[in-house]
């Protein structure tokens, strides 16, 4: 009995040892397979990840266009208007580019104002003068404004259309209008330019009553020392048309309207009676104008 029990436990121990060795061998075989499978790349996941990866785009700065290749503009102009006779005056304008559509500018313009009722006469000696004219009228117009490009021309050809609006003070200048007056002829009724008492002085119809003694108009700047300043204001709007073949050159014309007013009447003509002063002379001067201009860009 004792022998059977000893054999039983011995066989049981041998069986347990054998089973343990077999399990150890099985575990050793599965470990490399798992390592190999874990280290192998997953073919199905790599394309998906590549497809899901965001694409990074680098912004490429835009090259400067021909229209933006300049920053400043400077032009000279010759002005014609319905308040200034054949040749109105001259102007300069300097512009600075704000963006691809707008420019800011300052300008100054000098013009002569004339009265629509001026009448020119010829004297007995061949000179000329304007009846009842007592002052020349000049105006300086400094202004600031904006220019908007409506239609852009090509870089080297075509026509560009701009809209302009400006405002500023008006500095009116009344300079005396001089005539050559023969004082002797008012008594003798005979003109002798060699011996007569001839004076150059401001025309005053109340003083120079004898039109036959007026020989000629005096020198333009004879009365510059007696110039009077009359302050005012102006508002201008217009369209300009630029043309030319070169990007750095500016040539064109500007047309528009101008409204101008002064703090008192610009006395250009002296009336025969004081009651006619307001009828002959004005404080407000609306006008239309044409300016031919040329200049350069940089």
PyMOL commands that set and color helices and strands:
alter all, ss='L'
color gray80, all
select helices_A, chain A and resi 2-39+43-52+185-188+211-213+274-280
alter helices_A, ss='H'
color red, helices_A
select strands_A, chain A and resi 72-81+89-97+102-113+120-122+128-130+135-151+159-176+178-182+198-202+214-217+223-243+249-262+287-297
alter strands_A, ss='S'
color yellow, strands_A
deselect
rebuild
show_as cartoon
